[in-house]
Amino acid sequence: MSELVKYPDVFLRTKSNEVKFPLDDRTARLTKWMIKMMYQNHGIGLAAIQVGYQNRIFVMDCTRAGDNAKIFINPIIVGHSDESLTDFEGCLSAPGKRGEVKRYLRITLKYQDEKGEEHQKTFYNMEARCIQHEMDHLEGRLCIDYENGEYSREKNKSQTMVESDFRAKSDS
Ligand SMILES: [Zn+2]
């Protein structure tokens, strides 16, 4: 069984690619695997990059019931509220760390399901925050890059230096 990809692994900084339909077997299996890994690690969301795949896919279940996971493929945020809220966020890929992140309270998401069918849905509060967190993963961003609510390029840069150092060590 594979582990989650964790900070400071630079793989988390890579941008994920659009998924083509119909899904191939490997990608179909990946979505099931992601749900399993999300529950196993007691997360409410998980992006493919966190299990080692550069696919624009994330799964989410904010109910914590453990049986209501939804799969989002090629998601795009097409609308959001004016209001936002700054709060602390953690990430399964950065255990013990957290970022103070400003997120929209409401977002409208366009995405595809496993069959490739398009959906558009509006999400609020916790789900909206979770989706914005997972969307960041698809772009290679992490919640720990934020400072006082805002995305910090400086913080990202200093962390990327830590990450290159980590890579140099694990390569040697
Ligand atoms: Zn995360």
py3Dmol code that shows the C-alpha trace and the ligand (Angstrom):
import py3Dmol

protein = """\
ATOM      1  CA  MET A   1       0.000   0.000   0.000  1.00  0.00           C
ATOM      2  CA  SER A   2       1.388   3.360  -0.944  1.00  0.00           C
ATOM      3  CA  GLU A   3       1.741   6.314   1.353  1.00  0.00           C
ATOM      4  CA  LEU A   4       0.390   9.790   0.803  1.00  0.00           C
ATOM      5  CA  VAL A   5       2.753  12.226  -0.880  1.00  0.00           C
ATOM      6  CA  LYS A   6       3.850  14.622   1.822  1.00  0.00           C
ATOM      7  CA  TYR A   7       5.511  17.985   2.212  1.00  0.00           C
ATOM      8  CA  PRO A   8       8.342  18.745   1.451  1.00  0.00           C
ATOM      9  CA  ASP A   9       8.057  16.465  -1.598  1.00  0.00           C
ATOM     10  CA  VAL A  10       8.301  18.771  -4.648  1.00  0.00           C
ATOM     11  CA  PHE A  11       5.817  16.569  -6.509  1.00  0.00           C
ATOM     12  CA  LEU A  12       3.100  18.447  -4.588  1.00  0.00           C
ATOM     13  CA  ARG A  13       4.235  21.599  -6.447  1.00  0.00           C
ATOM     14  CA  THR A  14       3.454  20.233  -9.874  1.00  0.00           C
ATOM     15  CA  LYS A  15       0.364  21.183 -11.835  1.00  0.00           C
ATOM     16  CA  SER A  16      -2.135  18.421 -12.600  1.00  0.00           C
ATOM     17  CA  ASN A  17      -3.359  17.579 -16.101  1.00  0.00           C
ATOM     18  CA  GLU A  18      -6.828  17.457 -17.564  1.00  0.00           C
ATOM     19  CA  VAL A  19      -8.502  14.036 -17.512  1.00  0.00           C
ATOM     20  CA  LYS A  20      -9.725  12.521 -20.799  1.00  0.00           C
ATOM     21  CA  PHE A  21     -12.959  10.562 -21.182  1.00  0.00           C
ATOM     22  CA  PRO A  22     -13.948   7.784 -21.197  1.00  0.00           C
ATOM     23  CA  LEU A  23     -11.841   7.077 -18.126  1.00  0.00           C
ATOM     24  CA  ASP A  24      -9.234   4.382 -18.615  1.00  0.00           C
ATOM     25  CA  ASP A  25      -9.140   1.516 -16.093  1.00  0.00           C
ATOM     26  CA  ARG A  26      -6.203   2.974 -14.237  1.00  0.00           C
ATOM     27  CA  THR A  27      -7.980   6.295 -13.641  1.00  0.00           C
ATOM     28  CA  ALA A  28     -11.229   4.570 -12.654  1.00  0.00           C
ATOM     29  CA  ARG A  29      -9.290   2.556 -10.087  1.00  0.00           C
ATOM     30  CA  LEU A  30      -7.516   5.721  -8.965  1.00  0.00           C
ATOM     31  CA  THR A  31     -10.795   7.434  -8.015  1.00  0.00           C
ATOM     32  CA  LYS A  32     -11.789   4.487  -5.816  1.00  0.00           C
ATOM     33  CA  TRP A  33      -8.321   4.397  -4.290  1.00  0.00           C
ATOM     34  CA  MET A  34      -8.496   8.130  -3.496  1.00  0.00           C
ATOM     35  CA  ILE A  35     -11.788   7.692  -1.616  1.00  0.00           C
ATOM     36  CA  LYS A  36     -10.283   4.841   0.354  1.00  0.00           C
ATOM     37  CA  MET A  37      -7.194   6.872   1.205  1.00  0.00           C
ATOM     38  CA  MET A  38      -9.262   9.906   2.198  1.00  0.00           C
ATOM     39  CA  TYR A  39     -11.279   7.882   4.711  1.00  0.00           C
ATOM     40  CA  GLN A  40      -8.304   5.920   5.927  1.00  0.00           C
ATOM     41  CA  ASN A  41      -6.494   9.173   6.756  1.00  0.00           C
ATOM     42  CA  HIS A  42      -9.613  10.806   8.233  1.00  0.00           C
ATOM     43  CA  GLY A  43      -9.616  13.586   5.661  1.00  0.00           C
ATOM     44  CA  ILE A  44     -12.579  15.454   4.205  1.00  0.00           C
ATOM     45  CA  GLY A  45     -10.919  15.939   0.816  1.00  0.00           C
ATOM     46  CA  LEU A  46      -8.065  14.504  -1.215  1.00  0.00           C
ATOM     47  CA  ALA A  47      -6.514  15.435  -4.556  1.00  0.00           C
ATOM     48  CA  ALA A  48      -4.918  12.938  -6.976  1.00  0.00           C
ATOM     49  CA  ILE A  49      -1.513  14.600  -6.623  1.00  0.00           C
ATOM     50  CA  GLN A  50      -1.543  13.557  -2.949  1.00  0.00           C
ATOM     51  CA  VAL A  51      -1.515   9.892  -3.951  1.00  0.00           C
ATOM     52  CA  GLY A  52       1.028  10.405  -6.716  1.00  0.00           C
ATOM     53  CA  TYR A  53      -1.043  11.171  -9.822  1.00  0.00           C
ATOM     54  CA  GLN A  54      -1.046  14.432 -11.786  1.00  0.00           C
ATOM     55  CA  ASN A  55      -4.718  14.228 -12.675  1.00  0.00           C
ATOM     56  CA  ARG A  56      -7.258  16.990 -12.200  1.00  0.00           C
ATOM     57  CA  ILE A  57      -9.352  14.925  -9.791  1.00  0.00           C
ATOM     58  CA  PHE A  58     -10.318  15.379  -6.172  1.00  0.00           C
ATOM     59  CA  VAL A  59     -12.699  13.595  -3.832  1.00  0.00           C
ATOM     60  CA  MET A  60     -14.604  15.111  -0.931  1.00  0.00           C
ATOM     61  CA  ASP A  61     -16.864  14.096   1.932  1.00  0.00           C
ATOM     62  CA  CYS A  62     -17.480  16.839   4.469  1.00  0.00           C
ATOM     63  CA  THR A  63     -20.254  14.847   6.180  1.00  0.00           C
ATOM     64  CA  ARG A  64     -17.763  12.663   8.044  1.00  0.00           C
ATOM     65  CA  ALA A  65     -20.329   9.872   7.796  1.00  0.00           C
ATOM     66  CA  GLY A  66     -17.827   7.985   5.716  1.00  0.00           C
ATOM     67  CA  ASP A  67     -20.244   6.986   2.981  1.00  0.00           C
ATOM     68  CA  ASN A  68     -20.947  10.090   0.950  1.00  0.00           C
ATOM     69  CA  ALA A  69     -17.802  10.676  -1.083  1.00  0.00           C
ATOM     70  CA  LYS A  70     -18.146  12.658  -4.291  1.00  0.00           C
ATOM     71  CA  ILE A  71     -15.695  12.593  -7.184  1.00  0.00           C
ATOM     72  CA  PHE A  72     -14.854  15.810  -9.029  1.00  0.00           C
ATOM     73  CA  ILE A  73     -13.039  15.622 -12.345  1.00  0.00           C
ATOM     74  CA  ASN A  74     -11.663  18.606 -14.317  1.00  0.00           C
ATOM     75  CA  PRO A  75     -13.242  21.050 -11.847  1.00  0.00           C
ATOM     76  CA  ILE A  76     -13.417  24.780 -12.568  1.00  0.00           C
ATOM     77  CA  ILE A  77     -14.675  27.479 -10.206  1.00  0.00           C
ATOM     78  CA  VAL A  78     -17.088  29.511 -12.317  1.00  0.00           C
ATOM     79  CA  GLY A  79     -18.450  31.822  -9.635  1.00  0.00           C
ATOM     80  CA  HIS A  80     -17.988  32.889  -6.031  1.00  0.00           C
ATOM     81  CA  SER A  81     -19.382  35.099  -3.282  1.00  0.00           C
ATOM     82  CA  ASP A  82     -17.995  38.547  -2.524  1.00  0.00           C
ATOM     83  CA  GLU A  83     -17.654  37.524   1.106  1.00  0.00           C
ATOM     84  CA  SER A  84     -14.724  35.476   2.265  1.00  0.00           C
ATOM     85  CA  LEU A  85     -13.504  34.121   5.565  1.00  0.00           C
ATOM     86  CA  THR A  86      -9.974  33.678   6.884  1.00  0.00           C
ATOM     87  CA  ASP A  87      -9.443  30.530   8.907  1.00  0.00           C
ATOM     88  CA  PHE A  88      -6.809  27.919   9.644  1.00  0.00           C
ATOM     89  CA  GLU A  89      -6.516  24.896   7.375  1.00  0.00           C
ATOM     90  CA  GLY A  90      -4.618  21.689   7.645  1.00  0.00           C
ATOM     91  CA  CYS A  91      -3.619  19.258   4.925  1.00  0.00           C
ATOM     92  CA  LEU A  92      -3.084  15.479   4.919  1.00  0.00           C
ATOM     93  CA  SER A  93       0.089  16.181   2.920  1.00  0.00           C
ATOM     94  CA  ALA A  94       1.507  18.529   5.561  1.00  0.00           C
ATOM     95  CA  PRO A  95       0.908  16.820   8.897  1.00  0.00           C
ATOM     96  CA  GLY A  96       1.281  19.053  11.937  1.00  0.00           C
ATOM     97  CA  LYS A  97       1.309  22.243   9.858  1.00  0.00           C
ATOM     98  CA  ARG A  98      -1.404  24.701   9.076  1.00  0.00           C
ATOM     99  CA  GLY A  99      -1.999  27.781   7.014  1.00  0.00           C
ATOM    100  CA  GLU A 100      -4.193  30.796   7.611  1.00  0.00           C
ATOM    101  CA  VAL A 101      -6.183  31.001   4.419  1.00  0.00           C
ATOM    102  CA  LYS A 102      -8.815  33.372   3.094  1.00  0.00           C
ATOM    103  CA  ARG A 103     -11.507  31.519   1.121  1.00  0.00           C
ATOM    104  CA  TYR A 104     -14.776  32.499  -0.499  1.00  0.00           C
ATOM    105  CA  LEU A 105     -17.816  31.491   1.525  1.00  0.00           C
ATOM    106  CA  ARG A 106     -19.662  30.321  -1.541  1.00  0.00           C
ATOM    107  CA  ILE A 107     -18.407  28.971  -4.839  1.00  0.00           C
ATOM    108  CA  THR A 108     -20.014  27.568  -7.949  1.00  0.00           C
ATOM    109  CA  LEU A 109     -18.157  24.647  -9.440  1.00  0.00           C
ATOM    110  CA  LYS A 110     -18.327  23.131 -12.894  1.00  0.00           C
ATOM    111  CA  TYR A 111     -16.974  19.577 -13.009  1.00  0.00           C
ATOM    112  CA  GLN A 112     -17.346  16.155 -14.604  1.00  0.00           C
ATOM    113  CA  ASP A 113     -18.295  12.904 -12.909  1.00  0.00           C
ATOM    114  CA  GLU A 114     -16.736   9.460 -13.560  1.00  0.00           C
ATOM    115  CA  LYS A 115     -18.888   9.049 -16.660  1.00  0.00           C
ATOM    116  CA  GLY A 116     -17.765  12.370 -18.062  1.00  0.00           C
ATOM    117  CA  GLU A 117     -21.100  14.069 -17.518  1.00  0.00           C
ATOM    118  CA  GLU A 118     -20.910  17.755 -16.698  1.00  0.00           C
ATOM    119  CA  HIS A 119     -22.385  19.227 -13.545  1.00  0.00           C
ATOM    120  CA  GLN A 120     -22.608  22.697 -12.101  1.00  0.00           C
ATOM    121  CA  LYS A 121     -23.276  23.095  -8.412  1.00  0.00           C
ATOM    122  CA  THR A 122     -22.993  25.700  -5.680  1.00  0.00           C
ATOM    123  CA  PHE A 123     -21.229  24.898  -2.414  1.00  0.00           C
ATOM    124  CA  TYR A 124     -21.124  26.780   0.876  1.00  0.00           C
ATOM    125  CA  ASN A 125     -18.948  27.187   3.953  1.00  0.00           C
ATOM    126  CA  MET A 126     -16.985  24.033   4.827  1.00  0.00           C
ATOM    127  CA  GLU A 127     -17.522  22.396   1.422  1.00  0.00           C
ATOM    128  CA  ALA A 128     -16.637  25.626  -0.374  1.00  0.00           C
ATOM    129  CA  ARG A 129     -13.431  25.903   1.678  1.00  0.00           C
ATOM    130  CA  CYS A 130     -12.535  22.284   1.098  1.00  0.00           C
ATOM    131  CA  ILE A 131     -13.031  22.625  -2.675  1.00  0.00           C
ATOM    132  CA  GLN A 132     -10.843  25.749  -2.841  1.00  0.00           C
ATOM    133  CA  HIS A 133      -8.160  23.869  -0.878  1.00  0.00           C
ATOM    134  CA  GLU A 134      -8.314  20.912  -3.306  1.00  0.00           C
ATOM    135  CA  MET A 135      -8.331  23.249  -6.333  1.00  0.00           C
ATOM    136  CA  ASP A 136      -5.064  24.702  -5.011  1.00  0.00           C
ATOM    137  CA  HIS A 137      -3.575  21.184  -5.026  1.00  0.00           C
ATOM    138  CA  LEU A 138      -4.366  20.893  -8.746  1.00  0.00           C
ATOM    139  CA  GLU A 139      -2.226  24.009  -9.300  1.00  0.00           C
ATOM    140  CA  GLY A 140       0.609  22.850  -7.046  1.00  0.00           C
ATOM    141  CA  ARG A 141      -0.295  25.236  -4.243  1.00  0.00           C
ATOM    142  CA  LEU A 142      -0.484  24.337  -0.562  1.00  0.00           C
ATOM    143  CA  CYS A 143      -2.435  25.934   2.284  1.00  0.00           C
ATOM    144  CA  ILE A 144       0.833  26.376   4.175  1.00  0.00           C
ATOM    145  CA  ASP A 145       1.916  28.872   1.463  1.00  0.00           C
ATOM    146  CA  TYR A 146      -0.610  31.365   2.833  1.00  0.00           C
ATOM    147  CA  GLU A 147       0.084  34.021   5.401  1.00  0.00           C
ATOM    148  CA  ASN A 148      -2.539  36.159   7.142  1.00  0.00           C
ATOM    149  CA  GLY A 149      -5.091  34.826   4.694  1.00  0.00           C
ATOM    150  CA  GLU A 150      -3.231  35.745   1.516  1.00  0.00           C
ATOM    151  CA  TYR A 151      -1.191  33.548  -0.809  1.00  0.00           C
ATOM    152  CA  SER A 152       2.449  34.364  -0.149  1.00  0.00           C
ATOM    153  CA  ARG A 153       4.936  33.942  -2.989  1.00  0.00           C
ATOM    154  CA  GLU A 154       7.753  34.573  -0.541  1.00  0.00           C
ATOM    155  CA  LYS A 155       6.593  31.785   1.717  1.00  0.00           C
ATOM    156  CA  ASN A 156       6.186  29.501  -1.269  1.00  0.00           C
ATOM    157  CA  LYS A 157       9.713  30.424  -2.410  1.00  0.00           C
ATOM    158  CA  SER A 158      11.329  29.739   0.959  1.00  0.00           C
ATOM    159  CA  GLN A 159       9.474  26.438   1.181  1.00  0.00           C
ATOM    160  CA  THR A 160      10.517  25.491  -2.327  1.00  0.00           C
ATOM    161  CA  MET A 161      14.120  25.949  -1.206  1.00  0.00           C
ATOM    162  CA  VAL A 162      13.506  23.552   1.682  1.00  0.00           C
ATOM    163  CA  GLU A 163      11.925  21.189  -0.843  1.00  0.00           C
ATOM    164  CA  SER A 164      14.857  21.305  -3.300  1.00  0.00           C
ATOM    165  CA  ASP A 165      17.170  20.581  -0.404  1.00  0.00           C
ATOM    166  CA  PHE A 166      14.976  17.624   0.540  1.00  0.00           C
ATOM    167  CA  ARG A 167      15.065  16.352  -3.030  1.00  0.00           C
ATOM    168  CA  ALA A 168      18.837  16.740  -3.270  1.00  0.00           C
ATOM    169  CA  LYS A 169      19.166  14.661  -0.115  1.00  0.00           C
ATOM    170  CA  SER A 170      16.769  11.941  -1.185  1.00  0.00           C
ATOM    171  CA  ASP A 171      18.413  11.728  -4.649  1.00  0.00           C
ATOM    172  CA  SER A 172      21.874  11.216  -3.222  1.00  0.00           C
TER     173      SER A 172
END
"""
ligand_1 = """\
1
ZN
Zn -4.472 19.345 1.181
"""
view = py3Dmol.view(width=600, height=400)
view.addModel(protein, "pdb")
view.setStyle({"model": 0}, {"cartoon": {"style": "trace"}})
view.addModel(ligand_1, "xyz")
view.setStyle({"model": 1}, {"stick": {}})
view.zoomTo()
view.show()
